[in-house]
Amino acid sequence: MKRMGKRKLLHSLVVMMMVFAVVQAPVFAEDAANADAAESKPAVITAEQVEQALARGVPGEEKTIRLTVQADEDADQIVVRMNGEHILAISDDNPRNLLVFETPLGEFAKIPNGQVLRRLAEEQELAVGEIWFELSIAKPDANEAEHILQAAKEQGMVPLTDPIAIEMGLWANEELLDEESLVGYYTHWLPAEPVIDWEFSSGMMYYPESGQFEPLGMASSIRDGRRMLTAMIFGSGYYFIIKNEKTFSDVPDDAPYRQAVHRLAAQRVIEGTGNGTFRPDRLLTRAEAAAMYTRFFVMVEEGDADLAAEVFEDVEADDWFASYAGAMYRYEYLKEGRFNPNGHVTADEIYKAFLSGYVEYLFSFIGERIETGGPYVTRAEAALIFDQMARAYDLSAERTQQRSLQG
């Protein structure tokens, strides 16, 4: 089975990031050489720096370890490398330790998950010390930036910030072992004004290889007169903030589901039913549920429509929902036979699809499930449930931001 959409890939490291840090351990990473070589020579974290950072806190207690990467303030790219043994040293001290790289291009935080690293080393038949974590934060050149912004505009999105390229991966012997399953948190600052209207705005990750956009969990707060933004980053791509103000004539301002509908429309999870309507009271169909779920997790790939036509006797490749049904089958949510696109969906079925392990842990911080008025959910109720799950990811970014500040 191929991997789940990036937003779904939360290992135990994400769960661990929900715990607040109590100790800050600042230390300086090695200079990336000089300004002229900053783009080609990475800042390499040394064993001595890790030892110094750990020594600043109580052994075994969770702590935030800040590594200040020295680079020119006008640098267009920052590259940081860290050996697997040093990652294990931090993880083995306490599996909830938070590692923060401070750079002129923003901060990047992650849990150095030793369990995942050991498993990867075993699978690849490598020593942990042969594996390196590498992070790159860069400003795209003018042509790249123009391409990204144009792609967003073609999808109806208005970029609010310049894109920033974030790449992270685990390497060994100059071979990339893994990037898609890596999760981190990128923090940057904007002026406090103008205010970002999050009902119609979202953090987005753009993946140029597939041309897909993925909504991100976001935290926003005002600190020292500036807006502090933290985004939950999956794998490698281009991150930026967009506005996508899409409204529906049958979603009134006083509707309890208004914000949920608008947020999901901004994130391109829902598209409405045509003619500028949403039809909130209509029961959600299985085809619509599949569309929402696969858009939420960016699951659809080329060939999914043809796959659906092969495995479902009631689906044709040119049906509007075929690619969504195919993606659900490919990820083993559905079995071959009948898809029943016009059938209806219960709240339990939606929650069951979402709540598995790590996502359920995040959800536990939100509260009770959405109450529904009948055995099957309406489109408005489905929007409330999907928005509730999106807020779980926002909460993860928020807690990481708070932890970083407290550290």
C-alpha positions in Angstrom: 0.0 0.0 0.0 1.3 3.4 -0.9 1.7 6.1 1.8 -1.2 8.1 3.2 -1.5 11.7 2.3 1.2 13.8 4.0 -1.1 15.4 6.6 -2.0 11.9 7.9 1.6 10.8 8.4 2.0 11.6 12.1 4.4 9.3 13.9 4.7 9.2 17.7 7.0 12.2 17.4 4.0 14.4 16.7 2.2 13.0 19.7 5.3 13.8 21.8 5.3 17.4 20.8 2.0 18.0 22.6 3.9 18.1 25.9 5.3 21.5 27.1 9.0 22.0 27.6 10.3 23.5 30.8 14.1 24.0 30.1 15.9 25.9 27.4 19.3 24.8 26.4 20.7 27.3 23.8 23.9 26.5 22.0 25.5 27.7 18.7 25.8 25.5 15.7 29.0 25.7 13.7 29.2 28.6 11.2 28.2 27.5 7.7 31.6 29.0 6.7 31.2 32.4 5.1 28.4 34.2 3.4 29.6 33.2 -0.1 29.6 29.5 0.7 26.5 29.5 2.9 24.4 28.0 0.1 26.7 25.0 -0.5 28.3 24.2 2.9 25.9 23.2 5.6 26.1 23.9 9.3 27.0 20.6 10.9 25.9 20.0 14.4 28.7 18.4 16.5 28.7 16.0 19.4 30.2 18.6 21.6 27.3 21.0 20.9 24.8 18.4 21.7 26.5 17.5 24.9 26.6 21.1 25.9 23.0 21.6 25.2 21.9 18.5 27.1 24.1 19.5 30.1 22.2 22.8 30.5 19.1 20.9 31.6 18.4 18.2 34.2 19.3 14.8 32.7 16.2 12.9 31.8 13.8 15.9 32.0 12.2 17.1 28.9 13.8 20.2 27.5 13.9 22.5 24.5 17.3 22.5 22.8 17.9 25.7 20.7 20.7 25.6 18.2 21.4 29.0 16.7 22.7 28.5 13.2 25.1 31.3 12.3 24.6 32.7 8.8 24.4 36.0 7.0 21.2 37.8 7.8 20.7 38.2 4.0 21.3 34.5 3.3 19.0 33.0 0.7 19.5 29.4 1.9 20.3 27.8 5.2 21.4 24.1 5.4 21.8 22.2 8.6 23.0 18.6 9.0 22.8 16.4 12.1 24.2 12.9 12.6 21.9 10.1 13.6 24.0 9.4 16.7 23.4 13.0 17.9 19.7 12.6 17.3 19.7 9.5 19.4 21.6 11.3 22.2 18.8 13.9 22.5 16.0 11.3 22.1 17.5 8.9 24.6 17.8 11.7 27.2 14.1 12.2 26.9 11.9 11.1 24.0 9.9 14.4 24.3 12.9 16.7 23.9 12.3 19.4 21.4 15.0 20.5 19.0 14.8 24.0 17.5 17.1 25.4 14.8 17.1 29.2 14.9 18.1 30.7 11.5 17.8 34.1 9.8 15.1 32.5 7.6 13.0 31.4 10.6 12.9 28.6 13.2 12.4 24.9 12.6 11.4 22.6 15.4 11.1 18.8 15.5 11.2 15.9 17.9 14.4 13.9 17.2 12.6 10.5 17.3 15.1 7.8 18.1 12.7 4.9 17.7 11.9 5.8 14.1 15.6 6.3 13.4 16.6 3.0 14.8 13.9 1.3 12.8 15.0 2.9 9.6 18.6 1.9 10.3 17.6 -1.7 10.8 15.5 -1.7 7.6 18.4 -0.3 5.6 21.0 -2.5 7.3 22.9 0.6 8.4 24.5 1.9 11.5 22.7 4.8 13.0 25.8 6.9 12.7 25.7 6.4 8.9 22.4 8.3 8.7 22.2 12.1 8.6 19.2 14.4 9.0 19.4 17.4 6.7 17.3 20.5 6.7 17.2 23.2 4.1 15.3 26.5 4.3 15.6 28.7 1.2 14.1 31.6 -0.6 13.1 30.5 -4.1 14.6 32.3 -7.0 12.4 34.8 -8.9 11.3 32.2 -11.6 10.5 29.5 -9.0 8.5 32.0 -6.9 6.5 33.2 -9.9 5.7 29.7 -11.0 4.4 28.8 -7.5 2.4 32.0 -7.1 0.9 31.6 -10.6 -0.1 28.0 -9.8 -1.9 29.2 -6.7 -3.7 31.9 -8.5 -4.9 29.4 -11.1 -6.6 27.5 -8.3 -8.3 30.7 -7.1 -6.0 31.3 -4.2 -4.5 34.7 -3.4 -0.9 34.4 -1.9 -0.4 36.5 1.2 3.2 35.7 1.7 6.2 34.9 -0.4 6.9 31.1 -0.7 9.7 29.6 1.3 11.3 26.3 0.3 11.6 23.7 3.1 13.4 20.4 2.5 14.1 17.8 5.1 15.3 14.3 4.7 17.3 11.4 6.1 20.3 10.5 4.1 23.0 7.8 4.0 25.9 7.5 1.6 24.5 10.4 -0.5 21.2 8.5 -0.9 17.9 10.0 0.3 16.3 7.4 2.5 13.2 9.2 3.6 11.5 12.6 3.4 7.8 12.0 3.0 7.3 10.7 6.5 9.1 13.5 8.2 7.2 16.1 10.2 8.4 19.4 11.6 7.2 22.9 12.5 8.3 26.0 10.8 8.0 29.4 12.5 8.3 32.8 10.9 7.2 36.4 11.7 5.1 39.0 9.9 4.0 42.5 10.9 1.0 42.4 13.2 -1.0 44.3 10.5 -2.8 43.6 8.3 -4.7 40.9 10.3 -5.0 37.5 8.6 -8.6 36.3 8.5 -8.3 32.6 9.1 -11.9 32.0 8.2 -10.8 32.5 4.6 -7.1 31.9 4.8 -4.8 28.9 5.3 -1.2 27.8 5.4 -0.4 25.8 2.2 2.3 23.5 1.1 2.9 23.3 -2.7 4.5 20.1 -4.2 5.7 21.0 -7.7 6.3 17.4 -8.8 2.6 16.6 -8.4 1.2 20.2 -8.7 -0.8 19.6 -5.5 -1.5 22.0 -2.7 -1.9 20.8 0.9 -3.5 22.8 3.7 -1.4 22.9 6.9 -2.1 23.1 10.6 -1.3 26.6 11.7 -0.8 28.7 14.9 -0.9 32.4 14.9 -0.2 34.8 17.8 1.0 38.3 18.4 4.4 38.5 20.2 6.3 41.8 20.8 4.3 43.6 18.2 4.8 41.0 15.5 2.7 38.1 14.2 4.3 34.7 15.0 3.2 32.0 12.6 3.9 28.3 13.1 3.1 25.8 10.4 3.0 22.0 10.6 5.2 20.9 7.8 5.1 17.5 6.1 8.0 16.4 3.9 9.5 18.9 1.4 7.8 21.6 -0.6 7.0 25.3 -0.8 5.2 26.9 2.2 3.2 30.1 2.1 -0.1 31.7 3.4 -3.0 32.0 1.0 -6.5 33.6 1.0 -9.3 31.8 -0.7 -12.5 33.7 0.0 -15.3 31.5 -1.2 -18.8 32.0 0.2 -22.2 30.3 -0.5 -25.5 32.0 -0.9 -27.2 29.4 1.4 -24.7 29.7 4.3 -26.0 32.6 6.4 -23.7 34.6 8.6 -25.4 33.3 11.8 -25.2 29.6 10.8 -23.3 27.6 13.5 -21.4 25.8 10.6 -20.5 29.0 8.7 -16.8 29.2 9.8 -16.3 25.5 9.3 -17.7 25.7 5.7 -15.6 28.8 4.9 -12.4 27.3 6.4 -12.8 24.1 4.4 -13.6 25.9 1.2 -10.5 28.1 1.7 -8.5 24.8 2.2 -10.2 23.4 -1.0 -11.6 20.5 0.9 -15.2 21.4 -0.2 -16.3 23.0 -3.4 -20.1 23.4 -3.0 -22.8 22.0 -5.2 -22.8 24.5 -8.0 -24.5 27.8 -8.6 -22.8 29.3 -5.5 -24.7 27.0 -3.1 -23.6 24.5 -0.4 -26.9 22.9 0.4 -26.1 22.4 4.1 -29.2 20.5 5.1 -28.9 17.8 2.4 -27.6 14.4 3.5 -23.9 13.8 2.6 -23.4 11.1 0.0 -20.7 8.5 0.0 -19.2 10.2 -3.2 -19.1 13.5 -1.4 -17.5 12.0 1.7 -14.8 10.4 -0.4 -14.1 13.7 -2.1 -13.8 15.6 1.2 -11.6 12.9 2.8 -9.2 12.5 -0.1 -8.9 16.3 -0.5 -8.2 16.7 3.2 -5.3 14.3 3.0 -4.2 15.0 -0.6 -4.5 11.4 -1.5 -5.5 11.4 -5.2 -3.0 10.3 -7.7 -3.0 9.8 -11.5 -4.8 6.6 -12.5 -7.2 6.5 -9.5 -10.3 7.1 -11.7 -9.4 4.2 -13.9 -8.7 2.1 -10.8 -12.1 2.9 -9.4 -13.8 1.8 -12.7 -11.9 -1.5 -12.5 -12.8 -2.4 -8.9 -16.3 -0.9 -8.5 -19.1 -2.2 -10.6 -21.1 1.0 -10.2 -18.3 3.5 -11.1 -17.2 4.8 -14.5 -13.9 6.4 -15.0 -15.5 9.6 -16.1 -17.7 10.0 -13.0 -16.9 13.1 -11.1 -16.1 11.1 -8.0 -14.2 8.3 -9.6 -10.7 9.5 -8.7 -11.8 10.0 -5.1 -13.3 6.5 -4.9 -10.1 5.0 -6.5 -7.9 6.7 -3.9 -10.0 5.4 -1.0 -9.7 1.9 -2.5 -5.9 2.2 -3.0 -5.5 3.2 0.7 -7.6 0.2 1.6 -10.5 2.1 3.1 -12.9 0.4 0.6 -13.2 -3.1 -0.8 -14.0 -3.9 -4.4 -17.5 -4.5 -5.4 -20.1 -1.7 -5.2 -19.1 1.8 -4.2 -22.8 3.0 -3.8 -21.9 6.7 -4.5 -25.4 8.0 -3.6 -25.6 6.2 -0.3 -25.3 8.1 2.9 -22.7 8.3 5.7 -22.9 8.2 9.5 -20.8 10.3 11.8 -19.2 7.2 13.2 -18.0 6.2 9.8 -16.3 9.6 9.3 -14.7 9.6 12.8 -13.5 6.0 12.3 -11.7 7.0 9.1 -10.0 9.9 11.0 -9.3 8.5 14.4 -6.5 6.1 14.3 -3.7 6.2 16.8 -1.8 9.5 16.6 -4.7 11.5 15.2 -7.0 10.2 17.9 -4.5 11.5 20.5 -4.6 15.0 18.9 -8.4 14.8 18.8 -8.4 14.1 22.6 -7.4 17.7 23.2 -10.4 19.1 21.4 -13.3 17.5 23.2 -16.6 15.8 22.4 -17.7 14.6 19.0 -20.1 16.7 16.9 -23.7 15.8 17.7 -25.8 15.0 14.7 -29.5 15.2 14.3 -30.1 11.8 12.7 -28.5 8.5 11.7 -26.8 10.0 8.7 -24.9 13.3 8.6 -25.9 16.4 6.6 -23.4 18.3 4.6 -23.3 21.0 7.3 -22.6 18.4 10.0 -19.9 16.8 7.9 -18.3 20.2 7.5 -18.3 20.6 11.3 -16.6 17.2 11.8 -13.9 17.8 9.1 -13.2 21.3 10.5 -12.9 19.7 14.0 -10.2 17.4 12.7 -8.4 20.3 10.9 -8.3 22.1 14.2 -6.6 19.1 15.8 -3.7 19.8 13.5 -3.8 23.6 14.3 -3.7 22.6 18.0 -0.5 20.6 17.4 1.1 23.7 15.8 -0.2 25.9 18.6 1.2 23.7 21.3 4.6 23.5 19.6 4.7 27.3 19.3 3.8 27.6 23.0 6.4 25.1 24.0 9.1 26.8 21.9 8.3 30.1 23.6 8.3 28.6 27.1 11.6 26.9 26.3 
